[in-house]
Amino acid sequence: MRTFMLALLALVAVSATALADTTDPATAASPVGDPKVASSDDGKYFDANGNPTYNIGKNDRVDWYTFSGYRRFNGTCEVCHGFDGSGSSFAPDLTQSLKTIGYNDFQNVVVNGKQDVNTAVNLVMPSFGNNKNVMCYLDDIYVYLRARADGVQGNGRPADHEDKPKTATQNENDCMGP
């Protein structure tokens, strides 16, 4: 099943790249889309395009997935991408990158890695497609970084968060395995 999902993700990424090459950039919609919550499912929020998004309420209380994304990002990705995704000498500022790349592109880069090597640049992101500590929480990481990129989540640990939904616990158990 996992191999099928990774193959499907790769096909989506290739299709999106092909589509981007034929679309007039002046009339193309932003790949990021509007982060406004259009629907929810047991505490997980989605925008109008069906992409995961954040929900930040009164007193900056974040949804569970934004909080989880903060924890997972700072546990795995921070070492290269810097504190709260603000970049480092090793990797780019994701609070800027996520202003221009959408969910599918984000998934593609995390799953497959990326190389941009030439005489001026030597950027290499390894593939995390087999790392359960990243893949089981990929949506969470995206939601957190999306909130950071939009400027609605500041630096540091969110002050307050919603309770962990039962669905999140079940998905975590299913993904991480026994």
N, C-alpha and C positions, 0 to 999 in steps of 0.2 A: 504494500500500500504506500509506504514512504517513497519508494522508488518511483511509483506512478505519480505521486504528488510532485516530486522534484522534477520529473520529466514534463508534467503539465505546467509547472511554474516556468521552466525554461522555454517551453513553447509560447507561453503568454509573453515572456520577455522578448523573444525574437519577433513575435507578431507586433508588439508595441513598437519595437525599433523600426520595423519595416513600415508601419503606419506613420511613424514620426517623419520618416524620410520623404513621404509623399504628401504631407500636409503643409499647407501654406502657413509659415510661422506667424504671420500677421493676423490670421484668423483662428489659429489654434487656441483651444481653451488651455488654461494652466493645468499642468499634470497634477498639481497639488490639490486643486479644488477647494471649495468652501468648507472649512472645518466645522461648520454649524451642525449640531446633532439633528439628524433626520429620523433616526430610529434607535431603538435599544433592545437588548436581549439580556436579561438577568444581570444588569449592571455593566454591560459592554455596549459602547456607543458607536454609531456609524454615521457617516455623512451621507449626502444624497447619492453619492456614487457607490455606496456600500463599503467604503474604506473605513477602517477603524479610526475613531477620533476621540478626543478628550472631552470631558465634561467637568468644568470647574465652576463650583457653586459659590455661595456666600462665604465670606471670610477665607477665600482661596482654598476651600475644601475640594480636593481632587477626587476623581473616580478611582476605584481600585486599580485599574489597568495603568493609569498614569503613574500612580505610586509604585506599582510593581515594575514598570518600565524604568523608573528612576533607580530602583534597587538593582535591577539586572544590568542596566547600562553601566552604572558605576562599579559593578562587580566584574564586568568583563571588558567593556569597550573603552572605558575611561583611560586605561593604560596607554592607548594610542591617541584617542580622540580628545583627550583632555577632560578636565573637570566639567561636568555637565554638558559635554559635547561641544565645548567652545574652541576646540582645536589645539594642536601642539606642533612641535617641530617634526613629529612623526606622521600626523594625519590631519586632514582638513577639519574645519569648523563645521560641524553638522547642523548647528543652528542657522547657518547660512545655506548649506547644501539642501536642506529640506524645504527651503523656500522655492526651489526650482525643480526638484525631482519628486515624483509621486510615489505612491505606495508600491506599485509594481516594480518600478526601477529600484527602490530601496530594497525590496525583497530580493531582486535579482543580484544586486551587488553583495548583499550579506550572504546569500546562499552560494553564489558562484565565485565571489571574490572579484577583484578588478586590478588590472595592471595598466599604468600610464607611464611608460618608460621611454624617454628620449634624451637628447643631449641637455635639455633644460630641466627636466623633471624626472624623478625616480619615485613614483608612488605605487605601492603594492599593498593591496588589501587582501589578506588570505580569505579563503572560503571558510565559512562557518556552517555550511550545510549539514555537517555531521556532528555538530556540537549541540547537545541537548540543552545546555544551559543558555544557549542563544535561541535555537530554533523553537523550543517550547514556549518561549516568551517573546517571539519576534514581533507580534502585534503590540505587546506591551511597550517594548523598546521604541517602536515606531510612534505610538501614541505620545509617549513622553517627549521624544525629540520633536514631534510636530507641535506640541504645546510650547516647547522651548523656542522653536523657530518662529512661532507666531507671537512670541513675547508675552504669553499669558502665564507661563510658568517660569519663575525666576531661578536663580542659582540656589543650590542647596536642597536639602530634603524638604519635600512638601510638608507644611505645618500640620495638616489634617487630611484624612482620606476616608472614603466610604469603606464599609466593611467588605471583606473578601466574599464575593458571591459563591454560592455552592457550585455553580457551573465552572468557575475558575479553579476550584479545588479538584473537581472531577477531571477537567481537561489536563491539569498539571499531573495528576496521578496517571492518567492514560498515556500522556506523552513521555514522562520520565520513566515509567515502568517500575516493576518491582525492585 
